[in-house]
Amino acid sequence: MKVLLAWLLFALSLCPLARAVEVPLPPGLQASMLDQAMPAVARATLASYRDEDPQRYLGTRFRLQLAAGQYNEAMASIRALRALRNDPPGQPPLYLQYEIHAQAKALQGARGLAYAPAWRMAFEQAFAPLDDKVALQAEFAFGGYLPRMRGELDAALAKVAGRRQLPLPEAIDLIRAWQVHAAYQQFQPLFAAGLADDDARRYAIDRDAWVRTADGADIAVLVVRPARAAPLPALLTFTIYANDDWAWADAKKAAAYGYAGVVAYTRGKGRSQAAIVPLEHDGADAAAVIDWIAAHSWNDGRVGMYGGSYSGYTAWAASKHRPAALKAIAASATMAPGIDVPMEGAVFLNFMVPWPLYVASNRTLDDARYGDSARWAALNERWYASGRAYRDLPMLDGSANPLFARWLQHPAYDSYWQAMTPQAEDFAAFDIPVFATTGYFDGAQIGALHYFREHLRQRPQADHTLLIGPYEHFTLQTGVPPTIQGYAPDPSARIDLQALRLAWFDHVLKGAAKPDLLADRINWQVMGADQWRHAPTLEAMATRTQTLCLLPGGADGVHRLAPRAQPDAVVTQRVDFTDRSDAAWTPPTNVVNRSLDPHAGLVFVSDAMTQDAELAGPFQGVLDFSTNKRDVDVVLAVYELNAEGEYLDLGWWLQRASYNADRRQRQLLPANAPHRLVVKDSRVLGRKLSAGSRLVVTLGVIKQPDRQLNLGSGKEPADETLADAGEPMEILWRGSSCLEFGLRE
């Protein structure tokens, strides 16, 4: 290999850049002629192709060689490219899929084999020596959407239609499109069977396991573990999202990293014949699965639970039952029933209306019904415009929704919700390590922070690590894309969150070093600063605070955020709940916008920053007001308005006033009397504000089709109808209403 590289570098030093060479094409080139024509076109291109960049040269050359039928030469070019790149250990061999394809084609010629057995032989020879982690990563190179590849080939062919010769770069583009499609068209149908055989060699697999709970329900379980390993710690995800492909991927990944990977479905899902009951039995059922795992000889008596959203909730639900083998939890974008879903701040959220139908209609998932966004938008609009009670939403939809109806019977954070997750005494006794991840744009951030705050309140010495960055709910579970709801994360934020979770489990369960990124209890990415910061508590994220008060503004309707309170100042807000002319409103989907949503309410704007400032940590404060109604649902949001006129959504706070003092019990407001809402336990902010930016706070009363309405009559809001609206709601916001923001210097 060293001799080959030396020759290559010497040869390239003598070659000029690709010249203005024309490559001949056969007359009337059509799709049906490509398999016969392209090898000759590739050979003609190879004769003239040069490039002074060695890696680019080899990366193109091996494709030309494959297209030309020079399979041994293509393999040599691929291996030379790998040696030149010298990728770090742990990465799959570069272009392994093409090396195996070339080897199969070479075997065809040398031994007279059909392609399928030749490919299987080449695949086993190349894939079997890879360790489990590398093999897991290497799988992805064999995927890809063949119709898209065909479309790219057709587009490349259309581009050269009617031409008799092509400049060298265009010839290379055409050859590459054909080479990619031709290779994948041949090996992709063979890959699944080859990989299944490789999995069977690497892992002990049980797809038919089940667990019986104390009350007789059966739980479907999948186990994937290294075939030749000693007893191992297990990683368990316990989920209602019954999808065997997802479950296989999760369990296999855990096994590839040296754990017994276990995925269990909640009762009634998958192969289980029990009744489907979301949320209510998950803690006890997950604890039963943990006990079942610990009873097997392949487990060393230690189980870590992990998962996102619902599966993060089930980990906390299990912890309430204190199974002895549960030794660690890694939860992401974690829902907290009764805290952030199906209501937040005691306000029910309409996106949870179709969710019971999605998860509880059959043994798997009702994707078609759940994914019918037009149906659910129309339901919101129809209900809002009708003025009917919120409780009538299922009737208007035409589908029975008993779980949603049961939720509405528990508008307070009562014993129904409290039974699902740890409470004070449970958190005080919870002494195992926890790793939580959430995002600034994650709707479940409040849930993740609820567990974190309660754990630390009840057990200040708790080993509970929090990571937060510019992520939204699904990003936290699938990976960080280049843009998230219109926001482009800084390079430092583009991390592999799943790999970080596994590294944390290695630290806790295998004694490996703690990941550097988790340097303290709180670890947050500062948007706009491209760096991570670390602190021991939420309160320590900031080094100082800035108070900004909500004061009246000018005739343009834009009010002021100012550092000094003015108790006698008043901003008046009127909301007419009988006006449903905005029934067709839909919420914005981006977190970066050129204007504010008019449903946001009153707008308060600070002076422009004279220098950069860094927001850090949760915000808090008080809202002083009086109203002519007995209750009100308030939403407060914080934005950055930059010098370019863009608004970045930084965080929000949602609260039904009658539950502000105690989420467990409703306390109606005396009309036209002074009241104070305490803004507390809010979302976390982490943003560098550039000089010239302004801080913007919007303060609104919830009146939009995608959330429950509270007309302020004093009746249960789920039962209020348009007839209960009465005169418009009037709120007098006092200038003693102030918010406190954390800043870091």
C-alpha positions, 0 to 999 in steps of 0.5 A: 500500500505504501508503494502504491501511495508513493507512486500515486503522489509522484504521478499526480505531481506530474499531471496537470489539472483536468484539461478541456477534454471532450468525451465522446458519447454514442449517438442517440444515447437513451436509458435502455442503452446505458448498461452497454454504453457507459463502460466505454464512456468511463474508459474514455473518461479515465484516459483523460481524467486528472486532478491535483487533489489526491483524495478527490482524484481517487474518489472519482477514479474508483467510480470511473473504474467501477463503471469501466468494469475495472473492478480490481483497480477500483478496489485498489483505488478505494484502499489507497483513498482510505490510507490517504485519509487515515480516518480515526479508529471506530469509523466504518471503512470508507466506501465499503459498499462499493468495495464489496460490490467490486469484489463481487463483480471480480468474483463473477469474472474469476469464478463464473459465479452469479452476482448474488452468491458472489456478493454474499461471499464478498459481504461476509468476507468484508463485514464479519471482521468489523467489530459490532459498533463499526458494523452498526455504523457501516449498515447505513452506507448500504441504504438509500432510496433507489427511486431517488437515485434513478431520478438523479440518473434520469436527470443527468441523462436528460441534461446530455440528450442529443449531444455527441460529446461532453466536457470531462466534468459533465461526463464524470457527473453522468458516469457517477449517476449511472454507477451509483444507481447500477451498484445499488440496484444490484446489491441493495435487494441482497443486503437485508438477508446478508445483514440478518445472517450477520446479526444472527452470528453477532447477537443472541436474539429473542423476538418472542419474549414476554413478561407477566405483570402482577395483575395478569397483563402480558408485556411483549419484549424484544431482547438483543445481546452480544452472543458471546459475552459474559453477563452484562448490564441491560439497557431498557426502553419501555414504550407505547410506540409499538413499531418493530423496526424502531424497537429492533434498531434500539435494542441492536444499538444497545447490543452493539455497544456491549449491553443487553438491549431490551425493548418492551411495549406497554400493555396491549401493544405488539403481541400483548393481548391485554387492554391498551391503557396508556400512562396508568399502569406503566410504572408498575409494568416497567418495574416488572420488566426490570425484575424479569431482566434481572432474573436472567443469567445474561444480566449482571443485575443492573438495568439502565432505562432510557428513551425520549418523550413517552419512554422518558416518562416510563423511566420515571414512572418505573423509578416510583416503584423502586425496582432493585435492579434499576441503576440509571436513567437517561431520559430525553424530551421527557413528558410529565403527565399532568405537568406538560401534557395533556395540559401545561399550567392547567391549560389543555393542549389540542395536539393531545386530542388525536394522540390517544387514537394514535396509540390506543386504537390498535396493537401498533400505531394508527399513523394514517389517522394521527398524520391527517393534519388537515383533519385535526386543523379542521376540528380545531377550527370547527370547535372554536367557531361553534362556541361549543364546550371543550369537552365536545371535541371528540363528538365533533370529530366523530370518534370516541375518545375515552382517554381524552374524556378521562383526562378532562375529569382531572383538570387539577394535578390530583391523585390521578396524575400524581400516581403516575410519577414520583412525588416528594418522598419518592424524589427524596429517596431516588439515589441513582444517576440520571442524565436528562436532555432537553432543548430550548425549542422542546415542548417537553422542556417543562417536563424534563425540568419538572423532574430535575427541579423536584429531584434537586429540591427533595434531594440536593445531593442528587446525581442528576445531570441536565443537558440543554441546547437548541433542539426541539422534541423530535431532534432530541430523539432522531439527530441534529439537522442543519436547521431546526424550525428555521434556526441554524444551530451553532457547530458546537450544538451539532452533537450526536445525542444518542452517542453521548447517552451511551457514553454516559451509560458507559461511565455509570455502568462500566466505569468509563470516563465521564463525557467531557461535555457533561462537566457539571450538573447543568450543561447548556449550549449558548445559542449565538456564542457557539460554546457550551457552559456548565454550572452546578444548579439552574440558579448558578447559570447566571452571574447576575440578574436584570429586572425588566418591568412591563410598562405602557408605551406610545400610540403605536401599541408597542409597550416598554420593558424598562428596569424600574417599576411604575406601580401606578401605570396600567396597560389595559387588555381586552379580549372578546371571546364571542369573536371567533372570526380568527377560527382559521388561524394556524400556529407558526411552525418556525422559531425564527420569524419576521413578525410576531403572531398577533395571538401573542397579545400585548408587546413589550420591547426593551431598548436596544442592547449597547453591547453583547449580553448573554441570557442564562437560566430560567426567568421569573417574576410577578404579574400584577393585575385585576380583571372583571372575570373569575379566571384567566389563562395567561401566556407569556413569551420571550423573544430576541428581536435582532438588528435585522428585524428577526424574532427568535423564540427564546421561551414561554410560560403558560398558566391558568391563574386559578392554579398558580398558587397550587396546581392541585386545587383551583382557587377562583379570582374575585372579580375586579380585585388586585391579583398577583401571578408568580412566574416560576419554574419557567423554561431555561434561556441560553442565548447571546444577544448581540449589540443592537438586539432588543428583548421582547416580551409578549403577554396574552390571554389564550384565545386561539383554536389549538388550545382550551379556552377559559372564558373566566365565568368560574365554571370548569373551562371544559364545560364553558360554551359561548353563552358563558363568555358574557362581556369582553374580558378586561385585564388591567396590567400594573406597572409593578409587573416585572420579570427577572432575567439571568445574565452571564458575564 
